């Protein structure tokens, strides 16, 4: 079993924030692959399903970003899974908008959700980094991250989320390179 955690903040007022793109990615995967209905569990919402031969639990912590690690650690402990079973989907300032990269471990880049998970579990978890671009100056970062996607970005956002969902089986199989490549190819169409 794998646990895929999407990072975001609960509440409709945050639904289209760039910071919530992790939630958006999981919602799209659940819809495209026919995952079960959301259930409240582990201080969040979970949906169960299969991607190819892998059983995957999608987890959206309802703890707000700064406490995401509490929810994620609770789910891993419940299923007696190690950190290698975890994949975290999150927004990434230092990646061009709509770009998708996967890596295991690495720095936290000031991301409070990643910091929380790191404090509960350590840094060696797989991350699906979803680019939101940098606004140019550090004084504008908070407004950018917590701001909604612009109307002009909606088609590209839908295309990127659709590509992530369409190629999610490669991620479930552990073929990160194929996942990244095929997501990029779909975004070129």
N, C-alpha and C positions, 0 to 999 in steps of 0.2 A: 504494500500500500504506500501511496505517496500523499503528502499534504502540500497543496498549493495554496499559499496565503497571499491574498491581494491586500495591499495597504491603501488606506483611505480613512476618511472621517465619516461617521454615521450622520444621517440627516439629509433631507432633501435640499437644504440650503448649500450643501457641499457637493451635490451630485455631479456637477459639471466642472468642478475644480480640477486643475491640472494635477494637484496632489492626490486626487482620487482615481487616477488612471489605472491603478492596480485593481481597484474594485471593478472598474469598467471592463478590464480584460477578463476577469473571472466571470462576470455576468455574461459576456459574449461567448466564452468557452462553454458555460452551462447551457446556454440557449442553443448553440450550434450542435452540441453533442448530446442533447436530451438528458441532462442530469436531472436528478430528482428535485422536488420542491425544497426551498430553503427551510431549515429548521434552526431554532435557537439552541446553541450549544457552545461550550468553551468561551463564554463571554463574547459571542459573535454569532454569525450565521454560517451554516454549513450546507453544502449540497454534495451528494455522492453520485458517482458515475464511473464510467469506464472509458478509457482512451486506449484503443487497441486492446492489448491483453492486460493493461495496468488498471488497478482500482485506484481512483483518485478522489480525495476529499478536498473540495474547494472551501476555503475558510476566509471569511471577511470579518476581522476583529471589529467589535462594536465598542471598543475601549478608547477610541480616539487614537490618533497616530502615536502619541508619546507613550502609550501603554500597550502597543501592539504585541510586544514580546510576551506579555502575560498570557494572552489568548493563545498564541502560537505554541508556547511551551506547554500549556495545559493540554492541548490537542496531541502533541508528540508524546507526552507522558501517558495519557490515556491509552493510546495505541501501542505504547512501548516501542516507539520508533526512535532511531538515532537522527542526528542532524542531516545525514546524507539523504534522508527521505523528504527533506523540506526544500521547496522552491518558493521564493518570494518574488512577487510581481510589484514593482514600485516605479515611481517617477524618478527621472534622473536629469538634473540640471545640466550636467557636464556632457550631455549627449544631444546632438541636433534633434530638433522636434521630429517626432514620428519615427525615429530610428530605434531599432530593437537589438540589444546585445545581451548575451548570456555569459555569466562567469561565476566561478565558485570563489567565495571569500573576497577579500579586498577591503578597502577603506569604507568609511561611513559617509564621507562627503557632507557632513552636517545634517544628514537626514535623520530626523528624530525617530521614525519608525524602525529604521535599520539599527539605530543606536539601542533602542529598546530590545530588539530581538538579540542583538549581540550581547547585551548585558545578561540576558536570561540563558542563552545557548552557546555563545561564542560566535566568532566571525565566519566559520567555514561552511556556510550554507550557500546553495545555488540561488543566484539572483537573475531575474529577467528584468533588465534595466530598460525602461521605456522613456525615450528622450522627450523632454519638454523644452529643451533649449534654455539658454541663459539670457536674461533680459539685458545684459550688458554691464550693469553696475550693481554692486552688492547691495546698495540701498533699495534697489527695486526688486530684489529676490522674493521677499515675503509676499508682496502684492502679486507678483507673477505666479508663484507656486499656488497661492490660495485664490487666484483669480480663475474665472471660468474660461474654458476654451472659447475663442472668438467664433462668430458665425462662419467666417471665412475658412476656419480650420476644420469644420465639421465633416466635410467629405473626406479629407485626409485622415482624420481621426477614425471615422467609420471604416475606412479602407485598412488602416493599420490594425484595428481591433479584429476585423474580419480575417486578416492574414494570420494573426496570432492564433485565433481559434481554428482556422483551417489547417494549420501546421502543428497544432498542439500535440498530436500523436508522436511526432519526432521528439518533442521534449519529454514526453512520458517514457519513451524508449531510451532516453539518455543520449540521444544524438543531437547535442546542442548545436554543432556546426551545421548540420543539415537543416535544423529548425531556423537558425538565423539566415542561412542562405535562401531558403524557400520563402520566408517571410519577406525578405528584401526583393526577391523576384516578383512576388505577388504585388508588391507596392509599386513596381515599375509599370505594370499593366495599365 
